[in-house]
Amino acid sequence: MTAYSAHAQPPQSARLVNVTEMIDRNGISPFQVLIVVLCFLIVAIDGFDTAAIGFIAPAIRAQWQLSPAELAPALGAGLAGLMAGALLFGPIADRIGRKRMLLLCVFGFGLASVASAFSTSLTMLVVLRFLTGMGLGAAMPNAITLTSEYCPAARRSFLVTTMFCGFTVGSALGGFAAAALIEHYGWHSVLLAGGVVPLLLLPVLARFLPESVRYLAAAGRPAPQIAAILQRIAPHENFAGASFVTSHGKAAGSPIARLFRPDLLRGTVLLWFTFFMSLLVIYLLSSWLPMLLRSTGVSLQTAALVTAMFQVGGTIGAIALGWLMDRVNPHYVLATSYALAAVFTAAIGTLTTTPWLAALAVFGAGFCVSGSQVGANALAAAFYPTDCRATGVSWANGIGRIGSVVGSLSGGAMLAAGMSMPALFLVVGVPAVFAGMSMLALGVFGGPTISHDRGARVSQHT
């Protein structure tokens, strides 16, 4: 194997294969479907573990006789861990590889979740939930990155958003599992299940999940290793004697610093702003919608059913918007969707007295804002080049988590201020407008729709 820098020339006899172009010009192989399914499972477990603490919180509070204020750190520790994990481990993934980081994350949050099942005090539970959150916060962006790097550009958004729906599926399964397990085995069993399942999945991931072929080519790994993976995507092609080209070599310096280089800076800022505003709305509605609906006099069951439409809308919206993003300028798709999210959110406040109309408005809000957030993840993965893609997606999510904390706290402040329902939901819709404006600006001024995949590093297959 002979590796060439971005400025070196391969031997005249070598056939150049651009890894990105090769993936883009081929259809979806069973090998790529397997990658999407495995990443779907990772994200589903992520969703299960992230939601688990909310489902078991009442049982913990009853057993340990805690006030809501005393229980709050246990609920917030996971969110803090999600943010820390995304910010810390994204840059490491760009150095050691996506697969290796995913395996470490799945092992880490699985082990931490098992340990948290045996917590004997609130302090112990808070620390272990933070550690669980760190693993979860790093796993999701890396699953997005790995999926994106194996998807052809023409179908990337749809496949990434479909994969990401594993999160809502896992969150829903968390509710069903909690209902079944807590009654018979106590709240500890939910955390135990959330840890055992990823640990059981770990050998499957180690055996069948490949490293990103774009990462391997960019890092100058041996050409036979790259050829073996590409052969599974395009078995009809002959890669013997080929040299492999990818967008960027393994760049020097910190992946974090590369987010701020001139060609990426504006897009980075706009993506961060979008993620912050989007997750602010999502977590504000997710956290406070049941209580807000209950304050209008509807039953607890009705409030729960109406709120559930937010997740249903988000799942359907993610798939629909992903499909549309592959066919129309994705920036304009998301800008329009966020604008509609503001309209639907504002409408909730005027429809709370008519539950079925409120459910439609909640569904529309979920479709547009949650669906757009998943689409924004796909867009971020497409925006950044291979050498800093995991860092870019992870840091966008990490900054967005700050918005989720602000959103979780804002609902209580608005309730305390005595705002009317129409005024309150009108205010909640404003950040969605800002997110839409940011997406529109990204499309006009922020840079290319997809990453800078122009050949740079070459490995010769000998």
C-alpha positions as CSV (number, residue, x, y, z in Angstrom):
1,M,0.0,0.0,0.0
2,T,1.3,3.4,-0.9
3,A,-0.4,6.5,0.5
4,Y,-0.3,9.8,-1.3
5,S,-0.9,13.3,0.0
6,A,-3.3,15.8,-1.5
7,H,-0.5,17.1,-3.6
8,A,1.1,13.9,-4.7
9,Q,0.3,12.1,-7.9
10,P,-0.5,8.3,-8.0
11,P,1.2,6.1,-10.5
12,Q,0.0,6.4,-14.1
13,S,-1.3,2.8,-14.1
14,A,-3.4,3.3,-11.0
15,R,-7.2,3.6,-11.5
16,L,-8.6,6.4,-9.4
17,V,-11.8,5.7,-7.5
18,N,-13.5,8.6,-5.8
19,V,-15.2,7.0,-2.8
20,T,-17.9,9.6,-2.6
21,E,-18.8,9.4,-6.3
22,M,-18.8,5.6,-6.2
23,I,-21.3,5.6,-3.3
24,D,-23.4,8.3,-5.0
25,R,-23.7,6.6,-8.3
26,N,-24.8,3.2,-6.9
27,G,-28.1,2.2,-5.5
28,I,-28.7,1.1,-1.9
29,S,-27.1,-2.3,-1.3
30,P,-28.2,-4.8,1.4
31,F,-24.9,-3.9,3.1
32,Q,-25.9,-0.2,3.4
33,V,-29.4,-1.2,4.6
34,L,-27.7,-3.2,7.4
35,I,-25.8,-0.1,8.4
36,V,-29.0,1.9,8.6
37,V,-30.7,-0.8,10.6
38,L,-27.8,-1.1,13.1
39,C,-27.7,2.7,13.6
40,F,-31.5,2.7,13.9
41,L,-31.1,0.2,16.8
42,I,-28.4,2.3,18.5
43,V,-30.6,5.4,18.3
44,A,-33.6,3.5,19.5
45,I,-31.7,2.4,22.6
46,D,-30.6,6.0,23.0
47,G,-34.3,7.1,22.9
48,F,-35.3,4.4,25.4
49,D,-32.5,5.4,27.9
50,T,-33.1,9.1,27.5
51,A,-36.8,8.8,28.1
52,A,-36.5,6.2,30.9
53,I,-35.9,8.6,33.7
54,G,-39.1,10.5,33.0
55,F,-41.2,7.3,33.1
56,I,-39.7,6.1,36.4
57,A,-39.5,9.5,38.1
58,P,-42.9,9.1,40.0
59,A,-41.8,5.7,41.3
60,I,-38.4,7.0,42.5
61,R,-40.1,10.0,44.1
62,A,-42.5,7.7,46.0
63,Q,-39.9,5.2,47.1
64,W,-37.3,7.8,48.3
65,Q,-40.0,10.3,49.4
66,L,-38.5,13.2,47.4
67,S,-40.0,16.6,46.7
68,P,-40.2,17.7,43.0
69,A,-37.2,20.1,43.7
70,E,-35.2,17.2,45.2
71,L,-35.9,15.0,42.2
72,A,-35.1,17.7,39.6
73,P,-31.3,16.9,39.6
74,A,-32.0,13.3,38.6
75,L,-34.1,14.5,35.7
76,G,-31.5,17.2,34.6
77,A,-28.4,15.1,35.0
78,G,-29.1,13.2,31.8
79,L,-29.6,16.4,29.8
80,A,-26.3,17.7,31.1
81,G,-24.6,14.5,30.2
82,L,-26.1,14.6,26.7
83,M,-24.6,18.0,26.2
84,A,-21.2,17.1,27.6
85,G,-21.0,13.9,25.7
86,A,-21.8,15.6,22.4
87,L,-19.2,18.3,22.9
88,L,-16.5,16.1,24.3
89,F,-16.6,13.0,22.1
90,G,-17.4,14.4,18.7
91,P,-13.9,15.6,18.1
92,I,-12.4,12.3,19.3
93,A,-14.6,10.4,16.8
94,D,-13.0,12.4,14.0
95,R,-9.6,11.2,15.2
96,I,-10.2,7.5,16.1
97,G,-13.2,6.7,13.8
98,R,-16.9,6.5,14.0
99,K,-17.2,2.8,14.7
100,R,-14.8,2.7,17.5
101,M,-16.4,5.7,19.2
102,L,-19.9,4.1,18.8
103,L,-18.7,0.9,20.4
104,L,-17.2,2.8,23.3
105,C,-20.4,4.9,23.7
106,V,-22.7,1.9,23.6
107,F,-20.5,0.0,26.1
108,G,-20.3,3.1,28.3
109,F,-24.0,4.1,28.5
110,G,-25.0,0.4,28.8
111,L,-22.7,-0.1,31.7
112,A,-23.7,3.2,33.4
113,S,-27.4,2.3,33.0
114,V,-26.9,-1.1,34.6
115,A,-25.0,0.5,37.5
116,S,-27.7,3.2,37.9
117,A,-30.2,0.4,38.4
118,F,-28.5,-0.4,41.7
119,S,-28.4,3.2,42.9
120,T,-28.9,3.4,46.7
121,S,-29.1,7.2,46.9
122,L,-30.2,10.2,44.9
123,T,-26.6,11.4,44.6
124,M,-25.4,8.1,43.2
125,L,-28.3,8.1,40.7
126,V,-27.6,11.7,39.6
127,V,-23.9,10.8,38.9
128,L,-24.7,7.7,37.0
129,R,-27.4,9.3,35.0
130,F,-24.9,12.0,34.0
131,L,-22.4,9.3,32.8
132,T,-25.2,7.5,31.0
133,G,-26.1,10.8,29.3
134,M,-22.5,11.4,28.2
135,G,-22.5,8.1,26.3
136,L,-25.9,8.8,24.8
137,G,-25.0,12.3,23.8
138,A,-22.0,11.0,21.8
139,A,-23.7,7.9,20.3
140,M,-26.5,9.8,18.5
141,P,-24.3,12.2,16.4
142,N,-21.9,9.4,15.5
143,A,-24.8,7.2,14.3
144,I,-26.0,10.1,12.2
145,T,-22.5,10.7,10.8
146,L,-21.9,7.0,10.0
147,T,-25.2,6.6,8.3
148,S,-24.7,9.8,6.3
149,E,-21.3,8.6,5.1
150,Y,-22.7,5.4,3.6
151,C,-25.7,7.0,1.9
152,P,-25.8,8.2,-1.7
153,A,-26.4,12.0,-1.9
154,A,-29.7,11.5,-3.8
155,R,-31.3,9.5,-0.9
156,R,-29.2,10.7,2.1
157,S,-31.7,12.9,3.8
158,F,-34.5,10.3,3.6
159,L,-32.3,7.5,4.9
160,V,-30.8,9.5,7.7
161,T,-34.2,10.8,8.9
162,T,-35.7,7.4,8.7
163,M,-32.8,6.0,10.8
164,F,-33.2,8.8,13.3
165,C,-36.9,7.8,13.8
166,G,-35.4,5.0,16.0
167,F,-35.2,7.6,18.7
168,T,-38.9,8.2,18.9
169,V,-39.6,4.5,18.6
170,G,-37.2,3.8,21.5
171,S,-38.8,6.6,23.5
172,A,-42.3,5.1,23.0
173,L,-41.0,1.6,23.9
174,G,-39.6,3.1,27.0
175,G,-43.2,4.0,28.1
176,F,-44.6,0.6,27.3
177,A,-41.6,-1.1,29.1
178,A,-41.9,1.1,32.1
179,A,-45.6,0.4,32.4
180,A,-45.0,-3.4,32.3
181,L,-41.8,-3.6,34.4
182,I,-42.4,-1.1,37.2
183,E,-45.5,-2.8,38.4
184,H,-43.9,-6.2,38.7
185,Y,-40.2,-5.5,39.3
186,G,-39.8,-1.8,40.4
187,W,-38.2,1.2,38.7
188,H,-34.7,-0.4,38.9
189,S,-35.7,-2.9,36.2
190,V,-36.3,-0.2,33.6
191,L,-32.8,1.1,34.0
192,L,-31.5,-2.5,34.0
193,A,-33.2,-3.2,30.7
194,G,-31.9,0.0,29.3
195,G,-28.3,-1.2,30.1
196,V,-28.5,-4.9,29.3
197,V,-29.9,-4.5,25.8
198,P,-27.1,-2.3,24.5
199,L,-24.5,-4.6,26.1
200,L,-26.1,-7.5,24.3
201,L,-26.1,-5.6,21.0
202,L,-22.4,-4.7,21.4
203,P,-21.0,-7.9,19.9
204,V,-23.4,-7.6,16.9
205,L,-22.2,-4.1,16.3
206,A,-18.5,-5.1,16.6
207,R,-19.0,-7.9,14.1
208,F,-21.3,-6.3,11.5
209,L,-21.0,-2.5,11.7
210,P,-18.2,-1.2,9.5
211,E,-16.0,1.8,9.9
212,S,-16.9,4.7,7.6
213,V,-15.2,4.1,4.3
214,R,-15.0,7.8,3.7
215,Y,-13.2,8.2,7.0
216,L,-10.8,5.3,6.1
217,A,-9.9,6.9,2.8
218,A,-9.5,10.3,4.3
219,A,-7.2,8.8,7.0
220,G,-5.1,7.1,4.4
221,R,-5.9,3.6,5.6
222,P,-4.7,0.6,3.4
223,A,-6.4,0.4,0.1
224,P,-7.3,-3.3,0.4
225,Q,-9.3,-2.5,3.5
226,I,-11.2,0.2,1.6
227,A,-11.7,-2.0,-1.5
228,A,-13.2,-4.8,0.6
229,I,-15.9,-2.5,2.0
230,L,-16.6,-0.9,-1.4
231,Q,-17.0,-4.4,-2.9
232,R,-19.9,-5.0,-0.6
233,I,-21.6,-1.8,-1.9
234,A,-20.8,-2.5,-5.6
235,P,-20.0,-6.2,-6.0
236,H,-20.1,-5.8,-9.8
237,E,-17.1,-3.5,-9.8
238,N,-13.5,-4.6,-9.8
239,F,-11.3,-2.5,-7.5
240,A,-8.0,-4.5,-8.1
241,G,-5.1,-2.1,-8.5
242,A,-7.3,0.9,-7.7
243,S,-6.3,4.1,-5.8
244,F,-9.0,5.7,-3.7
245,V,-9.7,9.4,-3.5
246,T,-11.8,11.2,-0.9
247,S,-12.7,14.7,-0.1
248,H,-10.1,15.5,2.4
249,G,-7.0,14.0,3.8
250,K,-6.5,13.6,7.5
251,A,-6.2,17.3,8.3
252,A,-3.8,18.7,10.9
253,G,-5.1,20.5,14.0
254,S,-8.2,20.3,16.1
255,P,-11.5,19.2,14.4
256,I,-13.1,21.9,16.6
257,A,-11.0,24.6,15.0
258,R,-11.9,23.3,11.6
259,L,-15.5,24.2,12.2
260,F,-14.5,27.8,12.2
261,R,-12.4,27.9,9.1
262,P,-13.6,30.6,6.6
263,D,-15.6,28.2,4.3
264,L,-17.5,26.7,7.3
265,L,-17.8,29.5,9.9
266,R,-21.0,31.1,8.7
267,G,-22.7,27.7,8.3
268,T,-21.5,26.5,11.7
269,V,-23.0,29.6,13.4
270,L,-26.3,29.3,11.6
271,L,-26.6,25.6,12.3
272,W,-25.9,26.2,16.0
273,F,-28.5,28.9,16.2
274,T,-31.0,26.6,14.4
275,F,-30.4,23.7,16.8
276,F,-30.6,26.0,19.8
277,M,-34.0,27.4,18.8
278,S,-35.4,24.2,17.5
279,L,-34.6,22.1,20.6
280,L,-35.8,25.0,22.8
281,V,-39.3,24.6,21.3
282,I,-39.3,20.8,21.3
283,Y,-38.3,20.4,25.0
284,L,-40.6,23.2,26.1
285,L,-43.6,21.6,24.5
286,S,-42.5,18.0,25.5
287,S,-42.0,19.1,29.1
288,W,-44.9,21.4,29.7
289,L,-47.7,20.6,27.2
290,P,-49.4,18.0,29.4
291,M,-49.5,20.4,32.4
292,L,-50.6,23.3,30.2
293,L,-53.5,21.2,28.8
294,R,-54.5,20.0,32.2
295,S,-54.7,23.6,33.4
296,T,-57.6,24.2,30.9
297,G,-59.7,21.5,32.6
298,V,-59.3,18.5,30.3
299,S,-58.8,15.1,31.9
300,L,-55.3,13.6,32.4
301,Q,-56.0,10.9,29.8
302,T,-57.0,13.5,27.2
303,A,-54.0,15.6,28.0
304,A,-51.8,12.5,27.5
305,L,-53.4,11.5,24.2
306,V,-53.2,15.0,22.8
307,T,-49.5,15.3,23.9
308,A,-48.7,11.9,22.3
309,M,-49.7,13.4,18.9
310,F,-46.5,15.6,19.1
311,Q,-44.3,12.5,18.9
312,V,-46.5,10.9,16.3
313,G,-46.3,14.0,14.2
314,G,-42.5,14.2,14.7
315,T,-42.0,10.7,13.5
316,I,-44.1,11.1,10.3
317,G,-42.7,14.6,9.7
318,A,-39.1,13.3,9.9
319,I,-39.7,10.7,7.2
320,A,-41.8,13.1,5.0
321,L,-39.4,16.0,5.3
322,G,-36.4,13.7,4.6
323,W,-38.0,12.5,1.4
324,L,-38.7,16.1,0.4
325,M,-35.2,17.3,1.2
326,D,-33.8,14.9,-1.3
327,R,-35.9,16.4,-4.1
328,V,-36.1,20.1,-3.2
329,N,-33.5,22.5,-1.8
330,P,-33.3,21.2,1.8
331,H,-32.7,24.6,3.3
332,Y,-36.0,26.0,1.9
333,V,-37.8,22.8,3.0
334,L,-36.7,23.3,6.6
335,A,-37.2,27.0,6.6
336,T,-40.8,26.5,5.4
337,S,-41.4,23.7,7.9
338,Y,-40.1,25.8,10.9
339,A,-42.4,28.7,9.8
340,L,-45.4,26.4,9.8
341,A,-44.3,25.0,13.2
342,A,-44.7,28.5,14.6
343,V,-48.2,28.7,13.1
344,F,-49.3,25.3,14.5
345,T,-47.8,26.1,17.9
346,A,-49.6,29.4,18.2
347,A,-52.8,27.7,17.1
348,I,-52.6,25.3,20.1
349,G,-53.3,28.2,22.5
350,T,-56.6,29.0,20.8
351,L,-57.8,25.4,20.4
352,T,-57.3,24.0,23.9
353,T,-61.0,24.0,24.6
354,T,-61.6,21.7,21.7
355,P,-59.4,18.6,22.3
356,W,-59.6,17.1,18.8
357,L,-58.6,20.4,17.2
358,A,-55.8,20.9,19.7
359,A,-54.6,17.3,18.8
360,L,-54.4,18.3,15.2
361,A,-52.5,21.5,16.0
362,V,-50.1,19.5,18.3
363,F,-49.6,16.9,15.5
364,G,-48.8,19.7,13.1
365,A,-46.4,21.3,15.5
366,G,-44.7,17.9,16.0
367,F,-44.6,17.2,12.3
368,C,-42.9,20.5,11.6
369,V,-40.6,21.3,14.5
370,S,-39.6,17.7,15.5
371,G,-39.5,16.6,11.9
372,S,-37.4,19.6,11.0
373,Q,-34.9,19.0,13.8
374,V,-34.3,15.5,12.5
375,G,-33.9,17.0,9.0
376,A,-31.4,19.6,10.5
377,N,-29.3,16.7,11.7
378,A,-29.2,15.2,8.2
379,L,-28.3,18.6,6.8
380,A,-25.5,19.1,9.3
381,A,-24.0,15.7,8.4
382,A,-24.1,16.7,4.7
383,F,-22.7,20.2,5.3
384,Y,-19.5,19.2,7.0
385,P,-16.6,17.4,5.2
386,T,-15.3,14.1,6.4
387,D,-12.4,15.4,8.4
388,C,-14.7,17.2,10.9
389,R,-18.2,15.7,10.2
390,A,-18.6,13.9,13.6
391,T,-17.4,17.1,15.4
392,G,-19.8,19.3,13.4
393,V,-22.8,17.1,14.1
394,S,-21.9,16.6,17.7
395,W,-21.3,20.2,18.5
396,A,-24.5,21.3,16.8
397,N,-26.3,18.9,19.0
398,G,-24.4,19.9,22.1
399,I,-25.2,23.6,21.5
400,G,-28.8,22.6,20.9
401,R,-28.9,20.9,24.3
402,I,-28.4,24.3,25.9
403,G,-31.6,25.3,24.1
404,S,-33.3,22.2,25.5
405,V,-32.4,23.2,29.0
406,V,-33.7,26.8,28.4
407,G,-36.9,25.3,27.0
408,S,-37.4,23.0,29.9
409,L,-37.1,26.0,32.3
410,S,-39.1,28.5,30.3
411,G,-42.4,26.8,30.6
412,G,-42.5,27.2,34.4
413,A,-41.4,30.9,34.1
414,M,-44.3,31.6,31.7
415,L,-46.8,29.8,33.9
416,A,-45.6,31.8,36.9
417,A,-46.0,35.0,34.9
418,G,-49.7,34.3,34.5
419,M,-49.8,34.4,30.7
420,S,-53.0,33.5,28.9
421,M,-52.9,30.3,26.8
422,P,-53.0,32.1,23.4
423,A,-50.2,34.5,24.4
424,L,-48.1,31.7,25.9
425,F,-48.2,29.5,22.8
426,L,-47.7,32.5,20.5
427,V,-44.4,33.2,22.4
428,V,-43.4,29.5,22.2
429,G,-43.8,29.7,18.4
430,V,-41.3,32.6,18.1
431,P,-38.1,30.5,18.3
432,A,-39.4,28.3,15.5
433,V,-39.6,31.5,13.3
434,F,-36.0,32.2,14.2
435,A,-35.0,28.7,13.3
436,G,-36.7,29.0,10.0
437,M,-34.9,32.3,9.3
438,S,-31.6,30.7,10.1
439,M,-32.2,27.8,7.7
440,L,-33.1,30.3,5.0
441,A,-30.0,32.3,5.6
442,L,-27.9,29.0,5.5
443,G,-29.4,28.3,2.1
444,V,-28.6,31.7,0.8
445,F,-25.3,32.6,2.5
446,G,-24.1,29.7,4.5
447,G,-22.3,27.5,2.0
448,P,-22.9,24.3,-0.1
449,T,-25.8,22.0,0.4
450,I,-23.6,19.0,0.7
451,S,-20.1,18.5,2.0
452,H,-17.0,19.5,0.1
453,D,-16.4,16.1,-1.4
454,R,-13.7,16.9,-3.9
455,G,-10.8,14.5,-4.2
456,A,-7.7,15.0,-2.0
457,R,-6.1,11.9,-0.5
458,V,-5.2,8.8,-2.4
459,S,-4.5,5.2,-1.4
460,Q,-3.2,2.7,-3.9
461,H,-4.6,-0.8,-3.8
462,T,-1.8,-3.2,-4.6
